[in-house]
Amino acid sequence: MKKISMAVAAGLALLLGNNVMAESTAATPTYVSAALGGAEFDTDCLGAPSCDKSSTGGRLVGGYELGHGLSAELGYAWFGKAKGSGNGAELTARASGLTLGAAYRFEVLPRMELLARAGVIGMRTKVDGSDGAGLSASDSDTKAQFYAGLGLGCVVAPGLRVELAADFSRAEYETFKADVRLLSLGVRYHF
C-alpha cells in the first residue's frame, strides 16, 4: 500500500508540474474509464488468527455527460478480497458487482477537477472456504448496496484525464458484513 501511495504522489506531482497541459474540453460527452489500486475490507476475518484484508481492486466505467458537470455511469467495480486462515483452515471473501449511478465533476483549477459519484451496486460477495483436510465449499450472495466515491481529475491531453479516486461500499454474506474501500489511479478517455 505504501508503494502505491508513493507512486500516486509521484505521478500527481509530475502531472501538476507539467506546464504544457492540454485543453480541458472533452471531444464528446461519451467516455470510458479504467482504474486499478489498493482495496481493503474492514473485517476481523471472523476472528481468524491470520487476517489479510488488503488486495488489488479496480473499476471499469462507461459514462455519458448530461451537462453542467453531471454524468450518468454504468460500470463494474471489484473491491478485492479478504483472507482469514488458521489451524489449516482458510476462508476468503471477494466483493464485486455492476454499478449504476451518477457522477458530478466541477473544475477547481484550470485543467483540474473534483468529482463525486454515487449509485447502486449489485454487490456479489463470494465466500470460499477449506478446512485443510481436503474439504472445501464456495457460495455467493448478491445484494443491492449503495456506493459512493470522491476523486481528483487532471487533464493530460485532449479528451484524456488521469483520476485519483476513493470508492466505498459494503459487502454482505449471511452474517458476514464488511465495509469495502478502493483507492485507485486511473484514466478517463472521451471518444
Buried (B, 14 or more C-beta within 10 A) or exposed (E): EEEBEEEBEEBBEEBEEEEEBBEBEBEEEBBBBBBBBBBBBBBEBEEBEEBBBBBBBBBBBEBEBEEEBEBBBBBBBBBBBBBBBBEEBBBBBBBBBBBBBBBBBEEEEEBBBBBBBBBBBBBBBBBBBBEEEEEEEEEEBBBEBEBEBBBBBBBBEEBBBBBBBBBBBBBBBEEBEBEBBBBBBBBBBBE
